[in-house]
């Protein structure tokens, strides 16, 4: 009876996910042992990855909640320890694959859809759209990650609520030389904001920026993602070029506002992406008409800019570049970004949320397995 109960407890533990790695703790060798006495008292030993692991309380709570309902269990005790250096090394090797290989993730052989969200100028709402798109995709059950590549104007952690009471971005967990990205609303996020002191400014030139992007794509463990979104800085500078070289298979979403001046600049960001071999997937027009109480629409920033950018960028591709959506001006969208509560979750019926969700629908595409190496072997 005790053996059967122990097996049932272990089966329940297989449903407990590490909050950062997003895989069962049983697969990660985090279960040190399970003992169940004849009276149903269960003792579960858990090994955390590091001392002071920020997910410790969550893991302990989830273990208790998973074990308590098991028929026959009368009490649950969780004993928490820490992995040895050898166990941590084995974990990183297991996560990275055979030989613990390190290289740029999401390359040409990857099944992950990579979208670089870009704009010609700042202040068009690119980061807000990136964050809300990621959350909308995660809500659909996809594994989603964000690389906040806007090194000078990082804002993704704040928009997603990955900040403390002082507004300082939460730090990622380091397991040896592997970085585990924090998770918000089901989205894994990495940002330079997590590595600087407070709200310190970043004043780096090209080589340092390239090394940072390379580290984000090698040392940060995202796991098997369905979609990776890159929040690029505005313009056509070093980071856009570096990511074009590191991720040539990425597709580009160009964000613009309706006025012609913004459309002219947005076109340039799409052209740079094309020069690095990337394909422009579509255009999103943000800050479109504001609906008034009487039902009329006030075009604060004019009209037609998004359609014009799509028309111009279509000229260099085999397939036309579509205008994916026009996202209306929305107070709720702005408030959600300030409070860390994405509008696609907090107010899904807001017109801006509906428009962003329609873009997310366009990004949900099946993985193309044709000609891909799946890494399987026949025993």
VOPA-817738 format. One record per residue (C-alpha): x, y, z; residue number from 1; chain; residue in one letter. Coordinates in pm, 1 decimal. Layout:
# VOPA-817738
NODE | X | Y | Z | NUM | A | A
...
This chain:
# VOPA-817738
NODE | 0.0 | 0.0 | 0.0 | 1 | A | X
NODE | 281.5 | 241.9 | 90.8 | 2 | A | X
NODE | 457.1 | 173.8 | -241.4 | 3 | A | X
NODE | 137.6 | 241.2 | -436.3 | 4 | A | X
NODE | 79.8 | 563.0 | -244.3 | 5 | A | X
NODE | 437.3 | 675.9 | -305.1 | 6 | A | X
NODE | 389.9 | 614.0 | -679.0 | 7 | A | X
NODE | 71.4 | 820.5 | -669.3 | 8 | A | X
NODE | 256.3 | 1106.7 | -496.6 | 9 | A | X
NODE | 532.1 | 1097.3 | -756.1 | 10 | A | X
NODE | 271.5 | 1106.0 | -1031.8 | 11 | A | X
NODE | 118.9 | 1413.2 | -870.4 | 12 | A | X
NODE | 460.9 | 1580.8 | -850.3 | 13 | A | X
NODE | 500.2 | 1535.0 | -1226.0 | 14 | A | X
NODE | 228.7 | 1802.0 | -1263.9 | 15 | A | X
NODE | 430.2 | 2061.4 | -1069.3 | 16 | A | X
NODE | 619.3 | 2297.6 | -1301.3 | 17 | A | X
NODE | 925.2 | 2499.3 | -1216.1 | 18 | A | X
NODE | 792.8 | 2857.4 | -1256.7 | 19 | A | X
NODE | 1104.5 | 2976.1 | -1442.2 | 20 | A | X
NODE | 1199.1 | 2674.6 | -1652.6 | 21 | A | X
NODE | 833.5 | 2576.2 | -1711.8 | 22 | A | X
NODE | 901.0 | 2204.8 | -1700.0 | 23 | A | X
NODE | 797.3 | 1940.6 | -1443.4 | 24 | A | X
NODE | 1021.4 | 1927.9 | -1138.9 | 25 | A | X
NODE | 1040.0 | 1550.3 | -1180.7 | 26 | A | X
NODE | 1206.9 | 1596.9 | -1521.2 | 27 | A | X
NODE | 1454.8 | 1844.9 | -1374.8 | 28 | A | X
NODE | 1576.1 | 1607.8 | -1100.2 | 29 | A | X
NODE | 1442.7 | 1849.6 | -839.6 | 30 | A | X
NODE | 1265.9 | 1574.6 | -641.6 | 31 | A | X
NODE | 1520.2 | 1437.5 | -396.8 | 32 | A | X
NODE | 1291.6 | 1173.8 | -251.4 | 33 | A | X
NODE | 939.4 | 1072.9 | -151.8 | 34 | A | X
NODE | 847.6 | 881.1 | 161.5 | 35 | A | X
NODE | 496.1 | 785.0 | 268.9 | 36 | A | X
NODE | 432.7 | 623.4 | 606.1 | 37 | A | X
NODE | 167.1 | 362.5 | 676.9 | 38 | A | X
NODE | -65.1 | 630.0 | 815.7 | 39 | A | X
NODE | -45.7 | 838.1 | 493.9 | 40 | A | X
NODE | 202.7 | 1102.6 | 608.5 | 41 | A | X
NODE | 399.6 | 1212.3 | 299.4 | 42 | A | X
NODE | 747.1 | 1364.5 | 313.3 | 43 | A | X
NODE | 873.8 | 1517.2 | -11.7 | 44 | A | X
NODE | 1232.9 | 1632.5 | -55.6 | 45 | A | X
NODE | 1286.9 | 1911.0 | -308.6 | 46 | A | X
NODE | 1618.0 | 2038.2 | -449.7 | 47 | A | X
NODE | 1618.6 | 2402.3 | -557.8 | 48 | A | X
NODE | 1858.8 | 2513.9 | -829.3 | 49 | A | X
NODE | 2033.6 | 2777.9 | -617.3 | 50 | A | X
NODE | 2037.2 | 2920.3 | -266.4 | 51 | A | X
NODE | 1777.4 | 3194.7 | -240.6 | 52 | A | X
NODE | 1589.1 | 3074.3 | -548.2 | 53 | A | X
NODE | 1309.4 | 3331.8 | -606.7 | 54 | A | X
NODE | 1070.3 | 3053.4 | -703.0 | 55 | A | X
NODE | 1119.4 | 2862.2 | -375.4 | 56 | A | X
NODE | 791.4 | 2964.6 | -212.1 | 57 | A | X
NODE | 594.9 | 2899.1 | -530.0 | 58 | A | X
NODE | 745.0 | 2553.4 | -577.1 | 59 | A | X
NODE | 684.8 | 2456.1 | -214.2 | 60 | A | X
NODE | 324.1 | 2576.2 | -233.1 | 61 | A | X
NODE | 260.8 | 2394.9 | -562.1 | 62 | A | X
NODE | 409.6 | 2072.8 | -422.1 | 63 | A | X
NODE | 176.9 | 2087.4 | -120.0 | 64 | A | X
NODE | -124.4 | 2161.7 | -339.4 | 65 | A | X
NODE | -38.2 | 1873.4 | -572.5 | 66 | A | X
NODE | 24.9 | 1612.9 | -300.8 | 67 | A | X
NODE | -252.7 | 1697.6 | -53.6 | 68 | A | X
NODE | -544.0 | 1574.2 | -273.1 | 69 | A | X
NODE | -382.0 | 1235.8 | -344.6 | 70 | A | X
NODE | -618.4 | 970.6 | -200.7 | 71 | A | X
NODE | -463.5 | 820.1 | 110.8 | 72 | A | X
NODE | -235.3 | 1112.6 | 191.6 | 73 | A | X
NODE | -315.0 | 1248.4 | 538.2 | 74 | A | X
NODE | -42.1 | 1513.1 | 569.1 | 75 | A | X
NODE | 235.5 | 1666.5 | 360.3 | 76 | A | X
NODE | 579.6 | 1780.1 | 470.3 | 77 | A | X
NODE | 811.5 | 1949.2 | 218.4 | 78 | A | X
NODE | 1183.0 | 1946.5 | 291.9 | 79 | A | X
NODE | 1374.4 | 2199.0 | 81.8 | 80 | A | X
NODE | 1741.2 | 2164.6 | -9.5 | 81 | A | X
NODE | 1972.1 | 2293.2 | -281.2 | 82 | A | X
NODE | 2138.0 | 2117.5 | -573.6 | 83 | A | X
NODE | 2506.9 | 2038.9 | -556.4 | 84 | A | X
NODE | 2736.1 | 2194.8 | -819.9 | 85 | A | X
NODE | 2744.5 | 1860.9 | -1002.2 | 86 | A | X
NODE | 2363.7 | 1841.0 | -1004.4 | 87 | A | X
NODE | 2336.1 | 2199.1 | -1134.9 | 88 | A | X
NODE | 2587.1 | 2121.2 | -1408.4 | 89 | A | X
NODE | 2388.4 | 1811.5 | -1505.6 | 90 | A | X
NODE | 2070.6 | 2022.7 | -1515.8 | 91 | A | X
NODE | 2218.9 | 2284.3 | -1749.9 | 92 | A | X
NODE | 2353.8 | 2009.1 | -1976.2 | 93 | A | X
NODE | 2010.8 | 1845.3 | -1983.3 | 94 | A | X
NODE | 1835.9 | 2169.3 | -2072.5 | 95 | A | X
NODE | 2083.1 | 2272.9 | -2340.4 | 96 | A | X
NODE | 2097.1 | 1935.2 | -2505.9 | 97 | A | X
NODE | 2373.2 | 1686.7 | -2584.7 | 98 | A | X
NODE | 2707.9 | 1809.0 | -2457.6 | 99 | A | X
NODE | 2553.6 | 2118.0 | -2302.0 | 100 | A | X
NODE | 2598.4 | 2298.3 | -2633.3 | 101 | A | X
NODE | 2588.7 | 2675.2 | -2633.5 | 102 | A | X
NODE | 2501.3 | 2872.9 | -2940.5 | 103 | A | X
NODE | 2251.4 | 3122.5 | -3072.7 | 104 | A | X
NODE | 1901.8 | 2989.2 | -3019.1 | 105 | A | X
NODE | 1627.1 | 3019.6 | -3280.1 | 106 | A | X
NODE | 1854.2 | 2982.1 | -3581.1 | 107 | A | X
NODE | 1750.2 | 2857.2 | -3927.0 | 108 | A | X
NODE | 1677.2 | 2504.6 | -3796.2 | 109 | A | X
NODE | 1457.1 | 2627.9 | -3512.2 | 110 | A | X
NODE | 1083.2 | 2565.8 | -3521.1 | 111 | A | X
NODE | 1020.6 | 2886.0 | -3324.9 | 112 | A | X
NODE | 849.8 | 3171.6 | -3509.1 | 113 | A | X
NODE | 1060.8 | 3483.0 | -3450.9 | 114 | A | X
NODE | 907.0 | 3826.3 | -3503.2 | 115 | A | X
NODE | 1112.4 | 4144.9 | -3475.4 | 116 | A | X
NODE | 885.7 | 4435.5 | -3382.0 | 117 | A | X
NODE | 1037.3 | 4752.9 | -3522.2 | 118 | A | X
NODE | 955.9 | 5113.9 | -3591.9 | 119 | A | X
NODE | 1124.9 | 5402.1 | -3762.5 | 120 | A | X
NODE | 1080.0 | 5642.2 | -3472.4 | 121 | A | X
NODE | 1018.2 | 5627.8 | -3099.8 | 122 | A | X
NODE | 691.1 | 5694.1 | -2924.1 | 123 | A | X
NODE | 467.4 | 5493.8 | -3156.8 | 124 | A | X
NODE | 374.3 | 5233.2 | -2892.2 | 125 | A | X
NODE | 597.0 | 4955.4 | -3022.4 | 126 | A | X
NODE | 680.7 | 4812.7 | -2678.6 | 127 | A | X
NODE | 318.4 | 4827.6 | -2561.8 | 128 | A | X
NODE | 210.0 | 4636.4 | -2871.6 | 129 | A | X
NODE | 491.2 | 4381.3 | -2828.8 | 130 | A | X
NODE | 398.9 | 4309.8 | -2467.8 | 131 | A | X
NODE | 26.6 | 4278.9 | -2537.4 | 132 | A | X
NODE | 83.2 | 4060.1 | -2842.6 | 133 | A | X
NODE | 300.6 | 3826.2 | -2635.9 | 134 | A | X
NODE | 37.9 | 3797.6 | -2362.2 | 135 | A | X
NODE | -239.2 | 3739.3 | -2617.1 | 136 | A | X
NODE | -36.1 | 3458.9 | -2774.5 | 137 | A | X
NODE | 43.1 | 3301.9 | -2435.7 | 138 | A | X
NODE | -326.0 | 3312.5 | -2347.7 | 139 | A | X
NODE | -387.9 | 3094.1 | -2652.7 | 140 | A | X
NODE | -164.9 | 2827.1 | -2498.9 | 141 | A | X
NODE | 153.7 | 2905.8 | -2690.1 | 142 | A | X
NODE | 500.7 | 2913.2 | -2533.3 | 143 | A | X
NODE | 611.4 | 3273.8 | -2580.3 | 144 | A | X
NODE | 923.2 | 3475.6 | -2505.1 | 145 | A | X
NODE | 1029.8 | 3839.3 | -2540.7 | 146 | A | X
NODE | 1377.1 | 3979.4 | -2587.5 | 147 | A | X
NODE | 1364.4 | 4346.2 | -2492.0 | 148 | A | X
NODE | 1630.4 | 4461.4 | -2737.0 | 149 | A | X
NODE | 1557.8 | 4830.2 | -2680.9 | 150 | A | X
NODE | 1871.0 | 4871.4 | -2470.8 | 151 | A | X
NODE | 1848.1 | 5248.2 | -2441.2 | 152 | A | X
NODE | 1473.4 | 5273.0 | -2386.2 | 153 | A | X
NODE | 1389.8 | 4943.0 | -2211.6 | 154 | A | X
NODE | 1028.8 | 4930.2 | -2091.0 | 155 | A | X
NODE | 897.5 | 4575.0 | -2133.9 | 156 | A | X
NODE | 944.8 | 4471.4 | -1764.9 | 157 | A | X
NODE | 735.3 | 4765.8 | -1646.7 | 158 | A | X
NODE | 461.3 | 4708.8 | -1903.0 | 159 | A | X
NODE | 432.3 | 4343.3 | -1795.4 | 160 | A | X
NODE | 456.2 | 4412.9 | -1422.4 | 161 | A | X
NODE | 799.6 | 4253.4 | -1376.6 | 162 | A | X
NODE | 905.6 | 4526.3 | -1133.5 | 163 | A | X
NODE | 911.2 | 4567.9 | -758.6 | 164 | A | X
NODE | 738.2 | 4839.7 | -557.1 | 165 | A | X
NODE | 1013.4 | 5085.6 | -643.3 | 166 | A | X
NODE | 970.2 | 5015.1 | -1014.0 | 167 | A | X
NODE | 1299.3 | 4823.0 | -1040.0 | 168 | A | X
NODE | 1297.6 | 4528.0 | -1279.1 | 169 | A | X
NODE | 1313.5 | 4184.2 | -1118.2 | 170 | A | X
NODE | 1640.0 | 3995.3 | -1162.2 | 171 | A | X
NODE | 1668.7 | 3669.1 | -1353.6 | 172 | A | X
NODE | 1789.3 | 3353.6 | -1181.4 | 173 | A | X
NODE | 2139.3 | 3234.7 | -1270.5 | 174 | A | X
NODE | 2216.6 | 2864.5 | -1267.1 | 175 | A | X
NODE | 2592.4 | 2848.7 | -1323.8 | 176 | A | X
NODE | 2638.4 | 3021.3 | -1661.6 | 177 | A | X
NODE | 2274.3 | 2981.2 | -1764.7 | 178 | A | X
NODE | 2019.8 | 3261.2 | -1714.2 | 179 | A | X
NODE | 1653.8 | 3179.8 | -1647.6 | 180 | A | X
NODE | 1426.2 | 3461.2 | -1768.8 | 181 | A | X
NODE | 1149.7 | 3583.8 | -1536.1 | 182 | A | X
NODE | 793.8 | 3498.3 | -1638.5 | 183 | A | X
NODE | 492.8 | 3732.2 | -1644.7 | 184 | A | X
NODE | 144.8 | 3639.8 | -1768.8 | 185 | A | X
NODE | 292.7 | 3320.4 | -1913.8 | 186 | A | X
NODE | 561.1 | 3508.1 | -2112.3 | 187 | A | X
NODE | 936.4 | 3460.8 | -2056.7 | 188 | A | X
NODE | 1114.5 | 3796.7 | -2062.2 | 189 | A | X
NODE | 1474.9 | 3913.8 | -2075.4 | 190 | A | X
NODE | 1575.6 | 4278.7 | -2073.1 | 191 | A | X
NODE | 1884.4 | 4485.4 | -2003.1 | 192 | A | X
NODE | 1669.6 | 4649.2 | -1734.3 | 193 | A | X
NODE | 1725.8 | 4333.2 | -1528.9 | 194 | A | X
NODE | 2102.6 | 4386.3 | -1524.2 | 195 | A | X
NODE | 2145.0 | 4759.6 | -1457.3 | 196 | A | X
NODE | 2122.3 | 4941.4 | -1127.0 | 197 | A | X
NODE | 1779.8 | 5096.9 | -1086.0 | 198 | A | X
NODE | 1691.6 | 5328.2 | -1373.1 | 199 | A | X
NODE | 2051.7 | 5378.6 | -1481.4 | 200 | A | X
NODE | 2110.5 | 5492.9 | -1836.9 | 201 | A | X
NODE | 2292.7 | 5263.8 | -2079.7 | 202 | A | X
NODE | 2558.1 | 5433.0 | -2292.9 | 203 | A | X
NODE | 2705.0 | 5161.0 | -2512.9 | 204 | A | X
NODE | 2840.0 | 5151.1 | -2864.3 | 205 | A | X
NODE | 2803.4 | 4889.7 | -3134.5 | 206 | A | X
NODE | 3037.6 | 4608.7 | -3017.1 | 207 | A | X
NODE | 2891.0 | 4607.8 | -2664.2 | 208 | A | X
NODE | 2537.7 | 4607.3 | -2802.0 | 209 | A | X
NODE | 2619.1 | 4313.5 | -3028.8 | 210 | A | X
NODE | 2769.9 | 4115.1 | -2739.3 | 211 | A | X
NODE | 2460.9 | 4181.7 | -2528.2 | 212 | A | X
NODE | 2223.6 | 4056.8 | -2796.9 | 213 | A | X
NODE | 2443.7 | 3751.4 | -2851.8 | 214 | A | X
NODE | 2440.3 | 3675.1 | -2478.9 | 215 | A | X
NODE | 2062.0 | 3707.4 | -2465.2 | 216 | A | X
NODE | 2035.8 | 3449.1 | -2743.1 | 217 | A | X
NODE | 2295.2 | 3207.2 | -2603.1 | 218 | A | X
NODE | 2305.5 | 3223.1 | -2223.0 | 219 | A | X
NODE | 1933.2 | 3283.5 | -2158.4 | 220 | A | X
NODE | 1738.8 | 2957.2 | -2145.8 | 221 | A | X
NODE | 1402.5 | 3009.5 | -2314.4 | 222 | A | X
NODE | 1328.5 | 2644.5 | -2378.5 | 223 | A | X
NODE | 1108.5 | 2529.3 | -2663.5 | 224 | A | X
NODE | 916.4 | 2840.0 | -2767.5 | 225 | A | X
NODE | 640.3 | 2863.0 | -3021.4 | 226 | A | X
NODE | 692.7 | 3237.7 | -3068.2 | 227 | A | X
NODE | 974.2 | 3477.0 | -2980.4 | 228 | A | X
NODE | 911.0 | 3850.2 | -3005.4 | 229 | A | X
NODE | 1199.8 | 4096.8 | -3028.6 | 230 | A | X
NODE | 1124.1 | 4450.1 | -2915.3 | 231 | A | X
NODE | 1375.0 | 4648.1 | -3120.9 | 232 | A | X
NODE | 1482.7 | 5005.4 | -3055.3 | 233 | A | X
NODE | 1348.3 | 5265.4 | -3297.0 | 234 | A | X
NODE | 1548.9 | 5342.5 | -3605.1 | 235 | A | X
NODE | 1796.7 | 5148.3 | -3814.8 | 236 | A | X
NODE | 2103.2 | 5124.3 | -3592.3 | 237 | A | X
NODE | 2343.0 | 4864.2 | -3456.6 | 238 | A | X
NODE | 2091.6 | 4639.0 | -3280.2 | 239 | A | X
NODE | 1866.0 | 4600.7 | -3582.9 | 240 | A | X
NODE | 2168.4 | 4504.2 | -3791.8 | 241 | A | X
NODE | 2306.8 | 4266.1 | -3526.0 | 242 | A | X
NODE | 1976.9 | 4084.4 | -3482.5 | 243 | A | X
NODE | 1941.5 | 4062.9 | -3858.4 | 244 | A | X
NODE | 2273.9 | 3879.9 | -3863.7 | 245 | A | X
NODE | 2202.6 | 3662.0 | -3558.6 | 246 | A | X
NODE | 1843.9 | 3574.7 | -3657.5 | 247 | A | X
NODE | 1819.8 | 3598.5 | -4036.5 | 248 | A | X
NODE | 1504.1 | 3385.3 | -4038.5 | 249 | A | X
NODE | 1312.6 | 3636.1 | -3824.6 | 250 | A | X
NODE | 1012.3 | 3810.1 | -3975.1 | 251 | A | X
NODE | 941.3 | 4175.6 | -3915.4 | 252 | A | X
NODE | 637.9 | 4361.2 | -3782.9 | 253 | A | X
NODE | 659.2 | 4732.1 | -3862.3 | 254 | A | X
NODE | 473.0 | 4962.4 | -3622.5 | 255 | A | X
NODE | 372.6 | 5309.7 | -3735.4 | 256 | A | X
NODE | 119.9 | 5580.1 | -3658.0 | 257 | A | X
NODE | -126.7 | 5721.8 | -3911.5 | 258 | A | X
NODE | 48.0 | 6048.3 | -4003.5 | 259 | A | X
NODE | 251.6 | 6057.8 | -4326.1 | 260 | A | X
NODE | 571.1 | 6175.4 | -4150.1 | 261 | A | X
NODE | 576.8 | 5862.3 | -3932.6 | 262 | A | X
NODE | 501.0 | 5645.4 | -4235.6 | 263 | A | X
NODE | 808.3 | 5778.9 | -4416.8 | 264 | A | X
NODE | 1035.5 | 5683.5 | -4125.2 | 265 | A | X
NODE | 868.4 | 5346.5 | -4062.8 | 266 | A | X
NODE | 934.3 | 5244.5 | -4420.9 | 267 | A | X
NODE | 1308.1 | 5275.3 | -4359.4 | 268 | A | X
NODE | 1302.2 | 5026.2 | -4069.6 | 269 | A | X
NODE | 1134.1 | 4771.7 | -4294.1 | 270 | A | X
NODE | 1391.8 | 4830.3 | -4566.4 | 271 | A | X
NODE | 1683.1 | 4766.9 | -4325.9 | 272 | A | X
NODE | 1525.4 | 4438.7 | -4220.0 | 273 | A | X
NODE | 1496.9 | 4335.8 | -4582.8 | 274 | A | X
NODE | 1863.1 | 4421.7 | -4642.4 | 275 | A | X
NODE | 1962.7 | 4169.5 | -4372.8 | 276 | A | X
NODE | 1752.6 | 3899.0 | -4541.1 | 277 | A | X
NODE | 1446.4 | 3919.3 | -4316.4 | 278 | A | X
NODE | 1092.3 | 3926.7 | -4450.3 | 279 | A | X
NODE | 842.9 | 4196.2 | -4356.8 | 280 | A | X
NODE | 542.3 | 4005.0 | -4223.7 | 281 | A | X
NODE | 307.9 | 4299.5 | -4184.3 | 282 | A | X
NODE | 238.3 | 4650.3 | -4063.9 | 283 | A | X
NODE | 50.0 | 4754.6 | -3750.7 | 284 | A | X
NODE | -90.5 | 5106.1 | -3735.9 | 285 | A | X
NODE | -108.0 | 5230.8 | -3378.6 | 286 | A | X
NODE | -281.9 | 5538.8 | -3235.0 | 287 | A | X
NODE | -554.0 | 5536.7 | -3498.5 | 288 | A | X
NODE | -882.8 | 5728.1 | -3461.4 | 289 | A | X
NODE | -1016.9 | 5802.4 | -3112.8 | 290 | A | X
NODE | -1385.9 | 5717.6 | -3076.1 | 291 | A | X
NODE | -1583.7 | 6003.0 | -2918.8 | 292 | A | X
NODE | -1882.6 | 5966.8 | -2682.9 | 293 | A | X
NODE | -2118.1 | 6052.3 | -2971.3 | 294 | A | X
NODE | -1972.2 | 5776.4 | -3188.6 | 295 | A | X
NODE | -1769.3 | 5998.2 | -3417.2 | 296 | A | X
NODE | -1400.3 | 5933.0 | -3467.9 | 297 | A | X
NODE | -1133.2 | 6195.0 | -3401.3 | 298 | A | X
NODE | -826.3 | 6129.0 | -3615.1 | 299 | A | X
NODE | -572.1 | 6290.3 | -3384.0 | 300 | A | X
NODE | -274.0 | 6171.8 | -3587.0 | 301 | A | X
NODE | -434.3 | 6170.4 | -3930.7 | 302 | A | X
NODE | -522.8 | 5866.3 | -4138.4 | 303 | A | X
NODE | -375.7 | 5629.1 | -4391.7 | 304 | A | X
NODE | -17.8 | 5598.7 | -4266.8 | 305 | A | X
NODE | -32.9 | 5225.9 | -4199.1 | 306 | A | X
NODE | -181.7 | 5143.4 | -4536.7 | 307 | A | X
NODE | 79.1 | 5359.4 | -4707.3 | 308 | A | X
NODE | 369.8 | 5185.4 | -4530.4 | 309 | A | X
NODE | 226.6 | 4846.5 | -4626.2 | 310 | A | X
NODE | 192.1 | 4959.9 | -4989.0 | 311 | A | X
NODE | 548.3 | 5084.3 | -5009.1 | 312 | A | X
NODE | 702.0 | 4778.2 | -4842.4 | 313 | A | X
NODE | 505.5 | 4544.8 | -5069.1 | 314 | A | X
NODE | 711.5 | 4665.3 | -5363.9 | 315 | A | X
NODE | 1018.2 | 4459.8 | -5264.6 | 316 | A | X
NODE | 854.8 | 4127.8 | -5175.6 | 317 | A | X
NODE | 700.9 | 3839.7 | -5367.0 | 318 | A | X
NODE | 387.4 | 3864.9 | -5153.7 | 319 | A | X
NODE | 211.3 | 4190.4 | -5057.9 | 320 | A | X
NODE | 279.9 | 4323.4 | -4708.2 | 321 | A | X
NODE | -57.0 | 4342.5 | -4528.2 | 322 | A | X
NODE | -182.3 | 4606.7 | -4289.2 | 323 | A | X
NODE | -252.7 | 4368.9 | -4000.8 | 324 | A | X
NODE | -460.1 | 4607.8 | -3787.8 | 325 | A | X
NODE | -527.1 | 4969.2 | -3695.0 | 326 | A | X
NODE | -514.7 | 4997.3 | -3316.1 | 327 | A | X
NODE | -724.6 | 5292.4 | -3194.6 | 328 | A | X
NODE | -608.2 | 5537.6 | -2931.0 | 329 | A | X
NODE | -708.8 | 5396.3 | -2593.5 | 330 | A | X
NODE | -675.7 | 5534.5 | -2243.0 | 331 | A | X
NODE | -709.3 | 5180.0 | -2107.8 | 332 | A | X
NODE | -415.6 | 5065.9 | -2320.6 | 333 | A | X
NODE | -197.3 | 5339.5 | -2175.6 | 334 | A | X
NODE | -314.7 | 5272.1 | -1820.6 | 335 | A | X
NODE | -246.2 | 4901.2 | -1857.7 | 336 | A | X
NODE | 110.0 | 4972.9 | -1965.1 | 337 | A | X
NODE | 165.8 | 5196.9 | -1663.8 | 338 | A | X
NODE | 20.7 | 4948.2 | -1414.7 | 339 | A | X
NODE | 169.8 | 4628.0 | -1556.8 | 340 | A | X
NODE | -174.6 | 4489.2 | -1647.1 | 341 | A | X
NODE | -187.8 | 4420.5 | -2023.9 | 342 | A | X
NODE | -516.1 | 4536.0 | -2174.1 | 343 | A | X
NODE | -567.9 | 4209.3 | -2363.8 | 344 | A | X
NODE | -625.6 | 4048.5 | -2022.5 | 345 | A | X
NODE | -764.0 | 4332.6 | -1811.6 | 346 | A | X
NODE | -1010.2 | 4473.8 | -2068.1 | 347 | A | X
NODE | -1032.0 | 4227.8 | -2357.5 | 348 | A | X
NODE | -1336.2 | 4401.0 | -2508.3 | 349 | A | X
NODE | -1167.5 | 4739.0 | -2541.9 | 350 | A | X
NODE | -1136.1 | 4825.2 | -2915.1 | 351 | A | X
NODE | -757.3 | 4844.8 | -2883.3 | 352 | A | X
NODE | -744.9 | 4499.7 | -2720.7 | 353 | A | X
NODE | -967.3 | 4356.0 | -2993.7 | 354 | A | X
NODE | -736.2 | 4495.6 | -3261.9 | 355 | A | X
NODE | -424.0 | 4359.1 | -3092.7 | 356 | A | X
NODE | -586.2 | 4018.4 | -3053.2 | 357 | A | X
NODE | -661.2 | 4017.6 | -3425.8 | 358 | A | X
NODE | -289.2 | 4063.3 | -3492.9 | 359 | A | X
NODE | -210.1 | 3776.8 | -3253.4 | 360 | A | X
NODE | -449.1 | 3558.3 | -3451.9 | 361 | A | X
NODE | -244.5 | 3630.2 | -3764.3 | 362 | A | X
NODE | 77.5 | 3532.5 | -3587.0 | 363 | A | X
NODE | -54.6 | 3190.1 | -3480.8 | 364 | A | X
NODE | 70.7 | 2968.0 | -3759.1 | 365 | A | X
NODE | 157.8 | 2597.3 | -3755.5 | 366 | A | X
NODE | 522.0 | 2505.1 | -3729.0 | 367 | A | X
NODE | 672.0 | 2408.4 | -4062.4 | 368 | A | X
NODE | 848.4 | 2072.3 | -4020.1 | 369 | A | X
NODE | 935.6 | 2025.9 | -4387.4 | 370 | A | X
NODE | 1308.3 | 1975.6 | -4429.9 | 371 | A | X
NODE | 1378.8 | 2037.4 | -4059.2 | 372 | A | X
NODE | 1605.8 | 1821.5 | -3845.3 | 373 | A | X
NODE | 1409.2 | 1706.4 | -3543.6 | 374 | A | X
NODE | 1700.7 | 1574.2 | -3338.2 | 375 | A | X
NODE | 1552.6 | 1227.1 | -3306.4 | 376 | A | X
NODE | 1744.7 | 900.1 | -3320.4 | 377 | A | X
NODE | 1639.5 | 539.2 | -3351.5 | 378 | A | X
NODE | 1750.4 | 322.9 | -3061.0 | 379 | A | X
